[in-house]
Amino acid sequence: AQKVTQAQTEISVVEKEDVTLDCVYETRDTTYYLFWYKQPPSGELVFLIRRNSFDEQNEISGRYSWNFQKSTSSFNFTITASQVVDSAVYFCALNYGGSQGNLIFGKGTKLSVKP
Amino acid sequence: KAGVTQTPRYLIKTRGQQVTLSCSPISGHRSVSWYQQTPGQGLQFLFEYFSETQRNKGNFPGRFSGRQFSNSRSEMNVSTLELGDSALYLCASSGTSGTAKNIQYFGAGTRLSVL
């Protein structure tokens, strides 16, 4: 079965704190893609990153970084020096081989960054 | 480049009615996917269209249907509305070439309320 689990329902931090959002996935396919999306209160899902199953390199983009570990089936997302504008719901998603166009989403983690 | 456009943004209907939602993809994108988002079930895949053909379908009843036109614009229809159909309906489009291949970009959604 294909599944994405985001165990953290809500996280609250104070501005400038670092925060890590956890994502654990399940799939039997050897070829798959993992994604992170951000959903601000406006509702639109904003694409943040895509990783394919053959590329385990970590990635850093400004204050954002992602840690992909196939050994633990995890794809965690860290925000360094969080800001109020980072407040949103963050979704991890899986797209496995043969399911093009079908993203399987986790339940999301609501991040609140307080000033 | 304009993003994914969904119309209308808000809809109020009563039980038993039917509704049609529209989605205009990013120019050049031929794949359009639809998702339903509810507080209880989260984000769930409805169906995907590519070049006017349904390529994937989620686990939803036949009351939910869609189509895609030759210009890649897509519509989804829900007949005989039920209270449980109240949700945010999100449309996403993706391209087939370049570094953004198969990345789904989302619209702002249509919020449907069924009374």
Interface residues (C-beta under 8 A of the other chain):
Chain A: Y33 F35 Y37 S42 G43 E44 L45 V46 F47 R50 F91 N95 S99 Q100 G101 N102 L103 I104 F105 G106 K107 G108
Chain B: S31 S33 Y35 G42 L43 Q44 F45 E48 F50 R55 N56 G58 L88 L90 A92 S94 N102 I103 Q104 Y105 F106 G107 A108 G109 R111
